[in-house]
């Protein structure tokens, strides 16, 4: 059974940092591109960033470029999102998604003073 388990969310002040993790189970993690997606309260889904299966290629939304960094450790079956210079508009639930469309349960990030 495919499982994606996000962690690392929380409450942080504007300008702060968080590192999200996504642990993958039940599939060959190293064979799949992975994506971070977020959903702010009352809004639709927003693509944040993705990474190729080998970690060589990455892409990020303009709204997070230069502040967020996606990475992965295939030996640990884990995906990460380093988030720096957080803004209130980054407040959302963050999900990791594999290339077959399996989703985790999400982790809440709240940026507020």
Beta strands, then each sheet from edge to edge (+ up, - down):
strand 1: 3-7
strand 2: 10-12
strand 3: 18-25
strand 4: 34-39
strand 5: 45-51
strand 6: 58-60
strand 7: 68-73
strand 8: 78-83
strand 9: 92-98
strand 10: 107-111
sheet 1: 1+ 3- 8+ 7-
sheet 2: 2+ 10+ 9- 4+ 5- 6+
end
